[in-house]
């Protein structure tokens, strides 16, 4: 998809200097916590993926080194090393030290690119204690190094190569501990994103190595992701634990006005749909014009087929989009030469022409498939008809959960001890496990800004039930009413009554199960709560240790032992184990779990929607074997007996 493959210093355009990145890093990478740390890797990998999209890269290797540095190696064309005319410096140095300097602004270098703002690798350089780069091109090997964004000497040609055909780039960086809250990379987090990139770019081989861990042969653990089937295999991966209505994944692609469209979809017997839209490899979580085009065409094609084949006679109206999307897994991927994203976070595609392009491709491709595969078409339509009937049954139940107004306390659940403030930004809702913990929390809280809603036992597993059944559950209805936003298509974040929704569950197996049930409900029916960072989990201590008038809290057995040995001289006055929140007295609960000055809250975020979809299906779906396998892998010390 390149034009003549031009990529030299002449294609590197400079828009502005590199300033203020270290002072305000969150403006460029979102945050300085673990999420921002991992974002550094994605920025570098995106450059390699752009080379793959241009047709010049097949292999990418990402390595987490023992010192928590990361290297990214690709076999692309190599970053240009010739002199940049305006700066009279090597283009390699300009790209790494000047914000908005790169080949992404020149369509001759990259027709399609994910790193559209050109800030990627220069920002990584600015936020790294050290960065080293090695480039193979023009018959030589070139090296350059940087300290906190500043060049450490000049670029050097360290050796010649026998062949000018050998090209590639290797970047290794050490994140700066003056910037980031943590320097520890999570293999699973990187694995999820790299696997996603491999699905979206068929034929590209991506390897992730971790030198901090060894396999049974004493070698660094490694995983390789390569999917010739592209997004078809992506849909199969997501549906691995689901029961498909038809064996083959429906797939088609089209190209119009240099916009390449790919769609893959498969209907399942499940109740939860899973639709993921990407633009230039970027997960557009807020959707956009490509997703709108997909939904519009899907609804029209299914309704047209249903009416033409007399499959909608049981209904008095057409199928709605939500009926058709029930249990549907789909991946939409568009590659656009000039995408317009809303905001620096790139979570919503705004190009108006894309809607029509996707709609046309989807309508033609799906209508043709239905005509050629009538059994599959009929199965999809009848599943939607069943969903429509359930939707009508749910409508009355849903109306019962609506509040008269956000400030009308008379419609709130009787068990809710609401807070005094009417400012949602100051308010917190604690969803407490059981009446005992709820009662203690009501006494412990600060009533000015903290509300408490006790829930009885384990709430309904929403993964296995339609909305009408879900809304019959008292505990779920109480949560919906207290939170105030509504659910599903009628969700409105502006009606949120509490800035923080906090799951207050015990630190045991039952507490973890209840937390998972709550998260499943929030993810499936109130996902914007999670995406907006409003959902938290308490982290109550397991132990309270007293020694000579001092009090220490420990979250784990190891932390307890360390406190006893180092702070209590091995002889504590008391070691108290908290069995649950309900067994803490109000003062203890306030001190350890509810006091904003002392508590630890864990914010629940969605890093990868597709991975989250798949994991909720594994943990909460009907298939037993995948869940059993997951538990075996993540609880290796457990003993298993097959009966």
DOPAKOL-76063 format. One record per residue (C-alpha): residue number from 1; y, z, x. Coordinates in nm, 2 decimals. Example, Ala and Ser with C-alpha at 12.3 -4.5 7.8 and 13.67 -1.06 7.14 Angstrom:
PT  1  -0.45  0.78  1.23
PT  2  -0.11  0.71  1.37
***
This chain:
PT  1  0.00  0.00  0.00
PT  2  0.23  -0.04  0.31
PT  3  0.46  -0.32  0.38
PT  4  0.39  -0.48  0.72
PT  5  0.31  -0.14  0.86
PT  6  0.65  -0.09  1.03
PT  7  0.68  0.27  1.16
PT  8  0.91  0.33  1.46
PT  9  1.23  0.50  1.55
PT  10  1.42  0.25  1.34
PT  11  1.25  0.37  1.03
PT  12  1.35  0.74  1.09
PT  13  1.66  0.80  0.88
PT  14  1.86  1.13  0.93
PT  15  2.03  1.28  0.63
PT  16  2.14  1.62  0.76
PT  17  2.09  1.88  1.03
PT  18  1.83  2.16  1.03
PT  19  2.03  2.47  0.93
PT  20  1.97  2.79  0.73
PT  21  1.60  2.74  0.70
PT  22  1.52  3.06  0.89
PT  23  1.79  3.24  0.70
PT  24  1.67  3.13  0.36
PT  25  1.31  3.02  0.40
PT  26  1.22  3.07  0.03
PT  27  1.46  2.79  -0.06
PT  28  1.23  2.55  0.13
PT  29  0.87  2.69  0.09
PT  30  0.90  2.90  -0.22
PT  31  0.84  3.25  -0.07
PT  32  0.76  3.43  0.25
PT  33  0.44  3.59  0.12
PT  34  0.09  3.45  0.14
PT  35  0.18  3.16  -0.08
PT  36  0.46  3.05  0.15
PT  37  0.24  3.09  0.45
PT  38  -0.03  2.86  0.31
PT  39  0.25  2.61  0.21
PT  40  0.31  2.55  0.58
PT  41  -0.03  2.40  0.61
PT  42  0.01  2.18  0.30
PT  43  0.34  2.04  0.44
PT  44  0.17  1.93  0.76
PT  45  -0.14  1.80  0.58
PT  46  0.08  1.60  0.34
PT  47  0.21  1.40  0.63
PT  48  -0.15  1.31  0.72
PT  49  -0.23  1.22  0.36
PT  50  0.08  0.99  0.35
PT  51  -0.07  0.81  0.65
PT  52  -0.40  0.78  0.45
PT  53  -0.21  0.64  0.15
PT  54  -0.04  0.38  0.37
PT  55  -0.39  0.28  0.49
PT  56  -0.38  0.41  0.85
PT  57  -0.58  0.74  0.83
PT  58  -0.94  0.83  0.74
PT  59  -1.01  1.16  0.91
PT  60  -0.81  1.49  0.89
PT  61  -0.92  1.81  1.04
PT  62  -0.76  2.15  0.97
PT  63  -0.86  2.44  1.19
PT  64  -0.77  2.81  1.15
PT  65  -0.78  2.95  1.50
PT  66  -0.87  3.30  1.60
PT  67  -0.50  3.40  1.65
PT  68  -0.41  3.28  1.30
PT  69  -0.24  2.97  1.42
PT  70  -0.34  2.64  1.25
PT  71  -0.39  2.29  1.38
PT  72  -0.39  1.97  1.18
PT  73  -0.54  1.66  1.35
PT  74  -0.54  1.31  1.20
PT  75  -0.62  0.96  1.32
PT  76  -0.31  0.80  1.17
PT  77  -0.05  0.59  1.35
PT  78  0.09  0.89  1.54
PT  79  0.45  1.01  1.50
PT  80  0.69  0.76  1.66
PT  81  0.79  0.86  2.02
PT  82  1.05  0.59  2.10
PT  83  1.42  0.68  2.13
PT  84  1.62  0.73  1.81
PT  85  1.94  0.54  1.84
PT  86  2.17  0.78  1.66
PT  87  2.05  1.09  1.83
PT  88  1.95  0.94  2.17
PT  89  1.64  1.16  2.16
PT  90  1.27  1.08  2.10
PT  91  1.20  1.02  1.73
PT  92  0.93  1.29  1.76
PT  93  1.19  1.55  1.84
PT  94  1.42  1.43  1.57
PT  95  1.15  1.46  1.31
PT  96  1.06  1.81  1.41
PT  97  1.42  1.95  1.45
PT  98  1.63  1.77  1.19
PT  99  1.60  1.84  0.82
PT  100  1.55  1.53  0.60
PT  101  1.45  1.32  0.90
PT  102  1.14  1.11  0.85
PT  103  0.99  0.79  0.75
PT  104  0.96  0.88  0.38
PT  105  1.30  0.73  0.30
PT  106  1.21  0.39  0.42
PT  107  0.97  0.19  0.20
PT  108  0.85  -0.02  0.49
PT  109  0.69  0.29  0.64
PT  110  0.55  0.45  0.33
PT  111  0.54  0.29  -0.01
PT  112  0.39  0.60  -0.16
PT  113  0.45  0.95  -0.03
PT  114  0.41  1.31  -0.14
PT  115  0.65  1.46  0.11
PT  116  0.95  1.30  -0.06
PT  117  1.23  1.53  0.06
PT  118  1.14  1.48  0.43
PT  119  1.18  1.86  0.50
PT  120  0.81  1.93  0.56
PT  121  0.73  1.94  0.92
PT  122  1.08  2.03  1.04
PT  123  1.07  2.34  0.81
PT  124  0.72  2.43  0.95
PT  125  0.87  2.41  1.30
PT  126  1.17  2.62  1.20
PT  127  0.95  2.89  1.05
PT  128  0.70  2.90  1.34
PT  129  0.72  3.12  1.64
PT  130  0.58  2.82  1.83
PT  131  0.48  2.47  1.75
PT  132  0.30  2.22  1.97
PT  133  0.25  1.85  1.90
PT  134  0.04  1.59  2.07
PT  135  0.07  1.22  1.97
PT  136  -0.16  0.93  2.07
PT  137  0.01  0.59  2.04
PT  138  0.16  0.31  2.24
PT  139  -0.12  0.34  2.50
PT  140  -0.03  0.70  2.59
PT  141  -0.06  1.07  2.50
PT  142  0.27  1.25  2.44
PT  143  0.33  1.62  2.41
PT  144  0.62  1.84  2.30
PT  145  0.66  2.21  2.22
PT  146  0.91  2.41  2.02
PT  147  1.00  2.78  2.00
PT  148  1.13  2.88  1.66
PT  149  1.25  2.53  1.60
PT  150  1.42  2.48  1.93
PT  151  1.27  2.23  2.18
PT  152  1.09  2.39  2.47
PT  153  1.17  2.13  2.74
PT  154  1.15  1.76  2.69
PT  155  0.88  1.54  2.54
PT  156  0.63  1.44  2.81
PT  157  0.39  1.15  2.84
PT  158  0.10  1.34  2.99
PT  159  -0.15  1.05  3.04
PT  160  -0.23  0.69  2.96
PT  161  -0.51  0.58  2.74
PT  162  -0.74  0.29  2.80
PT  163  -0.68  0.14  2.46
PT  164  -0.36  0.11  2.26
PT  165  -0.57  0.11  1.95
PT  166  -0.64  0.48  1.97
PT  167  -0.37  0.67  1.76
PT  168  -0.33  1.00  1.59
PT  169  -0.13  1.33  1.57
PT  170  -0.22  1.69  1.64
PT  171  0.01  1.96  1.53
PT  172  -0.06  2.33  1.60
PT  173  0.18  2.60  1.48
PT  174  0.20  2.98  1.50
PT  175  0.38  3.12  1.19
PT  176  0.66  3.36  1.28
PT  177  0.60  3.72  1.20
PT  178  0.97  3.77  1.18
PT  179  0.97  3.55  0.87
PT  180  0.64  3.61  0.69
PT  181  0.50  3.92  0.52
PT  182  0.15  3.83  0.63
PT  183  0.00  3.60  0.89
PT  184  -0.35  3.60  0.76
PT  185  -0.48  3.27  0.62
PT  186  -0.74  3.27  0.33
PT  187  -1.02  3.01  0.38
PT  188  -1.08  2.98  0.01
PT  189  -0.71  2.91  -0.06
PT  190  -0.69  2.63  0.19
PT  191  -1.04  2.50  0.08
PT  192  -0.93  2.46  -0.28
PT  193  -0.62  2.25  -0.19
PT  194  -0.79  2.04  0.07
PT  195  -1.08  1.96  -0.17
PT  196  -0.83  1.86  -0.43
PT  197  -0.66  1.62  -0.19
PT  198  -1.00  1.47  -0.10
PT  199  -1.08  1.41  -0.47
PT  200  -0.74  1.25  -0.52
PT  201  -0.77  1.02  -0.22
PT  202  -1.12  0.86  -0.23
PT  203  -1.24  0.77  0.11
PT  204  -1.04  1.02  0.31
PT  205  -1.25  1.28  0.50
PT  206  -1.10  1.62  0.53
PT  207  -1.26  1.90  0.73
PT  208  -1.16  2.26  0.73
PT  209  -1.28  2.48  1.02
PT  210  -1.24  2.86  1.06
PT  211  -1.28  2.99  1.41
PT  212  -1.25  3.35  1.28
PT  213  -1.59  3.32  1.12
PT  214  -1.93  3.20  1.26
PT  215  -2.22  3.05  1.08
PT  216  -2.59  3.14  1.15
PT  217  -2.58  2.92  1.46
PT  218  -2.28  3.09  1.61
PT  219  -2.04  2.80  1.54
PT  220  -1.72  2.82  1.35
PT  221  -1.78  2.78  0.97
PT  222  -1.67  2.44  0.84
PT  223  -1.66  2.25  0.52
PT  224  -1.60  1.87  0.49
PT  225  -1.46  1.71  0.17
PT  226  -1.51  1.34  0.11
PT  227  -1.55  1.18  -0.23
PT  228  -1.60  0.81  -0.26
PT  229  -1.59  0.86  -0.64
PT  230  -1.24  1.01  -0.63
PT  231  -1.12  1.17  -0.95
PT  232  -1.45  1.08  -1.13
PT  233  -1.62  1.33  -0.90
PT  234  -1.32  1.57  -0.96
PT  235  -1.40  1.57  -1.33
PT  236  -1.78  1.62  -1.25
PT  237  -1.69  1.91  -1.02
PT  238  -1.47  2.08  -1.29
PT  239  -1.75  2.03  -1.55
PT  240  -2.03  2.15  -1.33
PT  241  -2.08  2.46  -1.54
PT  242  -2.01  2.29  -1.88
PT  243  -2.23  2.09  -2.12
PT  244  -2.10  1.73  -2.13
PT  245  -2.11  1.54  -2.46
PT  246  -2.18  1.22  -2.27
PT  247  -2.34  1.16  -1.93
PT  248  -2.09  0.92  -1.76
PT  249  -1.73  1.01  -1.67
PT  250  -1.50  0.76  -1.84
PT  251  -1.28  0.60  -1.57
PT  252  -1.03  0.33  -1.55
PT  253  -0.73  0.23  -1.33
PT  254  -0.44  0.00  -1.36
PT  255  -0.12  -0.10  -1.17
PT  256  0.21  -0.21  -1.30
PT  257  0.55  -0.23  -1.14
PT  258  0.40  -0.09  -0.82
PT  259  0.28  0.22  -1.01
PT  260  -0.09  0.29  -0.97
PT  261  -0.26  0.48  -1.25
PT  262  -0.60  0.64  -1.24
PT  263  -0.76  0.83  -1.54
PT  264  -1.10  1.00  -1.55
PT  265  -1.22  1.20  -1.85
PT  266  -1.53  1.35  -2.00
PT  267  -1.58  1.54  -2.33
PT  268  -1.78  1.86  -2.33
PT  269  -1.93  2.09  -2.59
PT  270  -1.70  2.37  -2.48
PT  271  -1.40  2.50  -2.67
PT  272  -1.15  2.50  -2.38
PT  273  -0.99  2.18  -2.26
PT  274  -0.90  2.12  -1.89
PT  275  -0.64  1.85  -1.83
PT  276  -0.48  1.81  -1.48
PT  277  -0.20  1.56  -1.40
PT  278  -0.10  1.46  -1.05
PT  279  0.18  1.24  -0.91
PT  280  0.16  1.13  -0.55
PT  281  -0.11  1.40  -0.49
PT  282  0.13  1.67  -0.62
PT  283  -0.01  1.89  -0.90
PT  284  0.25  1.86  -1.17
PT  285  0.17  2.18  -1.35
PT  286  0.45  2.14  -1.60
PT  287  0.33  1.79  -1.68
PT  288  0.59  1.51  -1.73
PT  289  0.60  1.15  -1.84
PT  290  0.26  1.06  -1.71
PT  291  0.09  1.34  -1.91
PT  292  0.29  1.25  -2.22
PT  293  0.18  0.89  -2.20
PT  294  -0.18  1.01  -2.16
PT  295  -0.17  1.24  -2.46
PT  296  0.00  0.99  -2.68
PT  297  -0.25  0.71  -2.61
PT  298  -0.55  0.94  -2.63
PT  299  -0.45  1.06  -2.98
PT  300  -0.38  0.71  -3.11
PT  301  -0.70  0.55  -2.97
PT  302  -0.93  0.83  -3.11
PT  303  -0.76  0.82  -3.45
PT  304  -0.77  0.44  -3.47
PT  305  -1.14  0.44  -3.38
PT  306  -1.22  0.72  -3.62
PT  307  -1.05  0.54  -3.91
PT  308  -1.20  0.20  -3.83
PT  309  -1.55  0.35  -3.83
PT  310  -1.50  0.58  -4.13
PT  311  -1.54  0.90  -3.93
PT  312  -1.24  1.09  -4.06
PT  313  -1.34  1.09  -4.43
PT  314  -1.38  1.47  -4.43
PT  315  -1.02  1.52  -4.33
PT  316  -0.70  1.47  -4.54
PT  317  -0.49  1.39  -4.23
PT  318  -0.52  1.23  -3.89
PT  319  -0.66  1.42  -3.60
PT  320  -0.40  1.61  -3.40
PT  321  -0.38  1.59  -3.02
PT  322  -0.50  1.95  -2.98
PT  323  -0.82  1.87  -3.19
PT  324  -0.90  1.57  -2.96
PT  325  -0.83  1.77  -2.64
PT  326  -1.06  2.06  -2.73
PT  327  -1.33  2.07  -2.46
PT  328  -1.19  1.76  -2.29
PT  329  -1.17  1.75  -1.91
PT  330  -0.94  1.49  -1.77
PT  331  -0.76  1.41  -1.44
PT  332  -0.46  1.18  -1.45
PT  333  -0.33  1.06  -1.11
PT  334  -0.03  0.83  -1.06
PT  335  0.10  0.69  -0.73
PT  336  0.47  0.60  -0.76
PT  337  0.70  0.44  -0.49
PT  338  1.00  0.64  -0.61
PT  339  0.89  0.94  -0.82
PT  340  1.16  1.17  -0.96
PT  341  1.05  1.53  -0.98
PT  342  1.24  1.80  -1.17
PT  343  1.34  2.06  -0.91
PT  344  1.24  2.12  -0.55
PT  345  0.91  2.27  -0.67
PT  346  0.80  1.93  -0.80
PT  347  0.61  2.06  -1.10
PT  348  0.72  1.80  -1.36
PT  349  0.74  1.42  -1.33
PT  350  1.06  1.27  -1.48
PT  351  1.03  0.89  -1.44
PT  352  1.08  0.76  -1.79
PT  353  0.90  0.42  -1.72
PT  354  0.58  0.60  -1.62
PT  355  0.51  0.71  -1.98
PT  356  0.48  0.35  -2.10
PT  357  0.28  0.25  -1.80
PT  358  0.03  0.53  -1.84
PT  359  0.02  0.49  -2.22
PT  360  -0.05  0.12  -2.18
PT  361  -0.33  0.17  -1.92
PT  362  -0.48  0.45  -2.12
PT  363  -0.48  0.26  -2.45
PT  364  -0.63  -0.05  -2.30
PT  365  -0.89  0.13  -2.09
PT  366  -1.01  0.38  -2.35
PT  367  -1.01  0.14  -2.65
PT  368  -1.22  -0.10  -2.45
PT  369  -1.46  0.18  -2.34
PT  370  -1.50  0.29  -2.70
PT  371  -1.59  -0.06  -2.82
PT  372  -1.85  -0.09  -2.54
PT  373  -1.99  0.26  -2.58
PT  374  -2.00  0.34  -2.96
PT  375  -2.23  0.64  -2.92
PT  376  -2.00  0.82  -2.68
PT  377  -1.69  0.73  -2.90
PT  378  -1.86  0.87  -3.21
PT  379  -1.95  1.19  -3.03
PT  380  -1.59  1.24  -2.91
PT  381  -1.45  1.17  -3.26
PT  382  -1.69  1.40  -3.44
PT  383  -1.62  1.68  -3.19
PT  384  -1.25  1.64  -3.27
PT  385  -1.32  1.65  -3.65
PT  386  -1.50  1.98  -3.61
PT  387  -1.21  2.12  -3.41
PT  388  -0.96  2.00  -3.68
PT  389  -1.15  2.19  -3.94
PT  390  -1.15  2.51  -3.73
PT  391  -0.78  2.46  -3.67
PT  392  -0.71  2.47  -4.04
PT  393  -0.91  2.78  -4.07
PT  394  -0.72  2.94  -3.79
PT  395  -0.37  2.85  -3.93
PT  396  -0.37  3.14  -4.18
PT  397  -0.50  3.39  -3.93
PT  398  -0.23  3.28  -3.68
PT  399  0.05  3.33  -3.93
PT  400  -0.05  3.69  -3.96
PT  401  0.02  3.75  -3.59
PT  402  0.38  3.62  -3.60
PT  403  0.65  3.88  -3.58
PT  404  0.94  3.87  -3.82
PT  405  1.18  3.88  -3.52
PT  406  1.18  3.99  -3.16
PT  407  1.37  4.30  -3.24
PT  408  1.20  4.40  -3.57
PT  409  1.00  4.70  -3.46
PT  410  0.85  4.75  -3.80
PT  411  0.61  4.45  -3.74
PT  412  0.48  4.59  -3.41
PT  413  0.13  4.73  -3.37
PT  414  0.09  5.09  -3.47
PT  415  -0.07  5.18  -3.14
PT  416  0.22  5.05  -2.94
PT  417  0.45  5.30  -2.79
PT  418  0.75  5.08  -2.74
PT  419  1.02  5.13  -2.49
PT  420  1.39  5.20  -2.57
PT  421  1.56  4.91  -2.39
PT  422  1.60  4.59  -2.58
PT  423  1.66  4.39  -2.26
PT  424  1.33  4.21  -2.18
PT  425  1.42  4.18  -1.82
PT  426  1.41  4.55  -1.78
PT  427  1.10  4.62  -1.99
PT  428  0.74  4.66  -1.89
PT  429  0.43  4.66  -2.11
PT  430  0.12  4.85  -1.99
PT  431  -0.20  4.74  -2.16
PT  432  -0.42  5.04  -2.11
PT  433  -0.80  5.05  -2.12
PT  434  -0.91  5.30  -2.39
PT  435  -0.74  5.56  -2.60
PT  436  -0.77  5.83  -2.33
PT  437  -0.59  5.63  -2.06
PT  438  -0.35  5.50  -2.32
PT  439  -0.27  5.86  -2.43
PT  440  -0.21  5.97  -2.07
PT  441  0.00  5.66  -2.00
PT  442  0.22  5.73  -2.31
PT  443  0.29  6.08  -2.17
PT  444  0.34  5.96  -1.81
PT  445  0.57  5.66  -1.87
PT  446  0.94  5.64  -1.86
PT  447  1.01  5.56  -2.22
PT  448  1.34  5.40  -2.13
PT  449  1.18  5.08  -2.00
PT  450  0.80  5.13  -2.02
PT  451  0.59  5.05  -2.32
PT  452  0.22  5.13  -2.36
PT  453  -0.04  4.95  -2.57
PT  454  -0.40  5.10  -2.57
PT  455  -0.68  4.86  -2.63
PT  456  -1.02  4.98  -2.74
PT  457  -1.33  4.87  -2.54
PT  458  -1.38  4.51  -2.42
PT  459  -1.17  4.25  -2.59
PT  460  -1.33  3.93  -2.73
PT  461  -1.44  3.67  -2.47
PT  462  -1.21  3.39  -2.58
PT  463  -1.39  3.14  -2.36
PT  464  -1.67  3.13  -2.63
PT  465  -1.47  3.13  -2.95
PT  466  -1.22  2.91  -3.14
PT  467  -0.88  3.04  -3.24
PT  468  -0.98  3.14  -3.59
PT  469  -1.24  3.38  -3.45
PT  470  -1.01  3.50  -3.18
PT  471  -0.73  3.59  -3.42
PT  472  -0.97  3.80  -3.62
PT  473  -0.99  4.04  -3.32
PT  474  -0.75  4.34  -3.38
PT  475  -0.69  4.40  -3.01
PT  476  -0.59  4.04  -2.94
PT  477  -0.37  4.03  -3.24
PT  478  -0.20  4.35  -3.13
PT  479  -0.14  4.20  -2.78
PT  480  0.00  3.88  -2.92
PT  481  0.24  4.07  -3.15
PT  482  0.35  4.31  -2.88
PT  483  0.42  4.04  -2.62
PT  484  0.61  3.84  -2.88
PT  485  0.58  3.49  -2.74
PT  486  0.32  3.35  -2.98
PT  487  0.02  3.15  -2.83
PT  488  -0.10  2.80  -2.77
PT  489  0.13  2.52  -2.87
PT  490  0.37  2.76  -3.04
PT  491  0.41  2.97  -2.72
PT  492  0.78  3.03  -2.65
PT  493  0.87  3.22  -2.33
PT  494  1.22  3.29  -2.46
PT  495  1.06  3.53  -2.71
PT  496  0.89  3.74  -2.43
PT  497  0.97  4.10  -2.49
PT  498  0.86  4.24  -2.15
PT  499  0.94  4.10  -1.80
PT  500  0.61  4.26  -1.68
PT  501  0.28  4.26  -1.86
PT  502  0.06  4.51  -1.67
PT  503  -0.32  4.54  -1.71
PT  504  -0.39  4.91  -1.65
PT  505  -0.77  4.92  -1.61
PT  506  -1.01  5.14  -1.41
PT  507  -1.11  5.06  -1.06
PT  508  -1.47  5.02  -1.15
PT  509  -1.71  4.74  -1.28
PT  510  -1.61  4.80  -1.64
PT  511  -1.25  4.79  -1.55
PT  512  -1.29  4.46  -1.36
PT  513  -1.47  4.31  -1.66
PT  514  -1.20  4.41  -1.90
PT  515  -0.94  4.27  -1.66
PT  516  -1.13  3.94  -1.65
PT  517  -1.15  3.92  -2.03
PT  518  -0.77  3.98  -2.05
PT  519  -0.70  3.72  -1.78
PT  520  -0.92  3.47  -1.96
PT  521  -0.71  3.52  -2.28
PT  522  -0.38  3.49  -2.09
PT  523  -0.50  3.18  -1.90
PT  524  -0.64  3.00  -2.20
PT  525  -0.37  3.09  -2.46
PT  526  -0.06  3.22  -2.28
PT  527  -0.08  3.03  -1.95
PT  528  0.31  3.03  -1.90
PT  529  0.29  3.41  -1.87
PT  530  0.08  3.36  -1.55
PT  531  0.27  3.06  -1.43
PT  532  0.60  3.26  -1.46
PT  533  0.47  3.55  -1.27
PT  534  0.48  3.80  -1.56
PT  535  0.12  3.93  -1.54
PT  536  0.03  4.22  -1.31
PT  537  -0.27  4.45  -1.25
PT  538  -0.24  4.81  -1.15
PT  539  -0.39  4.92  -0.83
PT  540  -0.47  5.29  -0.89
PT  541  -0.60  5.48  -0.59
PT  542  -0.96  5.59  -0.58
PT  543  -0.89  5.91  -0.39
PT  544  -0.62  6.17  -0.36
PT  545  -0.63  6.38  -0.04
PT  546  -0.44  6.70  0.02
PT  547  -0.37  6.87  0.35
PT  548  -0.13  7.15  0.43
PT  549  0.11  7.06  0.14
PT  550  0.10  6.69  0.20
PT  551  -0.06  6.44  -0.04
PT  552  -0.22  6.11  0.05
PT  553  -0.37  5.83  -0.17
PT  554  -0.65  5.61  -0.06
PT  555  -0.75  5.28  -0.22
PT  556  -1.09  5.25  -0.05
PT  557  -1.36  5.46  0.11
PT  558  -1.26  5.33  0.45
PT  559  -0.89  5.43  0.39
PT  560  -1.00  5.77  0.27
PT  561  -1.20  5.83  0.59
PT  562  -0.91  5.71  0.80
PT  563  -0.67  5.95  0.63
PT  564  -0.91  6.24  0.66
PT  565  -0.97  6.17  1.03
PT  566  -0.61  6.09  1.14
PT  567  -0.38  6.28  0.91
PT  568  -0.60  6.58  0.81
PT  569  -0.76  6.65  1.15
PT  570  -1.10  6.60  0.98
PT  571  -1.05  6.90  0.75
PT  572  -0.86  6.82  0.43
PT  573  -0.78  7.08  0.18
PT  574  -0.90  6.87  -0.11
PT  575  -1.04  6.52  -0.16
PT  576  -1.03  6.42  -0.53
PT  577  -1.19  6.11  -0.66
PT  578  -1.04  5.95  -0.96
PT  579  -1.31  5.82  -1.19
PT  580  -1.06  5.64  -1.42
PT  581  -0.70  5.63  -1.54
PT  582  -0.80  5.84  -1.84
PT  583  -0.91  6.13  -1.61
PT  584  -0.57  6.15  -1.44
PT  585  -0.32  6.39  -1.59
PT  586  0.01  6.23  -1.69
PT  587  0.19  6.34  -1.37
PT  588  -0.09  6.19  -1.15
PT  589  -0.08  5.87  -1.35
PT  590  0.30  5.85  -1.31
PT  591  0.29  5.92  -0.94
PT  592  0.01  5.68  -0.85
PT  593  0.02  5.40  -1.10
PT  594  0.35  5.38  -1.31
PT  595  0.63  5.50  -1.09
PT  596  0.81  5.19  -0.96
PT  597  0.90  5.38  -0.64
PT  598  0.54  5.45  -0.54
PT  599  0.30  5.23  -0.74
PT  600  0.12  4.92  -0.62
PT  601  0.11  4.63  -0.87
PT  602  -0.08  4.31  -0.80
PT  603  0.09  4.00  -0.93
PT  604  -0.15  3.74  -1.08
PT  605  -0.07  3.39  -0.99
PT  606  -0.23  3.05  -1.04
PT  607  -0.26  2.86  -0.71
PT  608  -0.49  2.59  -0.83
PT  609  -0.52  2.52  -1.21
PT  610  -0.84  2.31  -1.17
PT  611  -1.01  2.57  -0.96
PT  612  -0.90  2.84  -1.21
PT  613  -1.04  2.64  -1.50
PT  614  -1.37  2.60  -1.33
PT  615  -1.39  2.97  -1.23
PT  616  -1.32  3.09  -1.58
PT  617  -1.60  2.86  -1.70
PT  618  -1.83  3.01  -1.44
PT  619  -1.75  3.37  -1.51
PT  620  -1.70  3.36  -1.89
PT  621  -1.89  3.05  -2.02
PT  622  -2.24  3.01  -2.16
PT  623  -2.41  2.89  -1.85
PT  624  -2.59  3.18  -1.68
PT  625  -2.72  3.03  -1.35
PT  626  -2.38  2.94  -1.20
PT  627  -2.25  3.29  -1.28
PT  628  -2.56  3.44  -1.12
PT  629  -2.51  3.23  -0.81
PT  630  -2.15  3.33  -0.79
PT  631  -2.23  3.70  -0.80
PT  632  -2.50  3.66  -0.54
PT  633  -2.26  3.49  -0.30
PT  634  -1.98  3.74  -0.36
PT  635  -2.20  4.05  -0.37
PT  636  -2.46  4.00  -0.10
PT  637  -2.54  4.36  -0.08
PT  638  -2.68  4.36  -0.43
PT  639  -3.05  4.36  -0.49
PT  640  -3.17  4.10  -0.74
PT  641  -3.49  4.11  -0.95
PT  642  -3.58  3.80  -1.15
PT  643  -3.74  3.89  -1.48
***
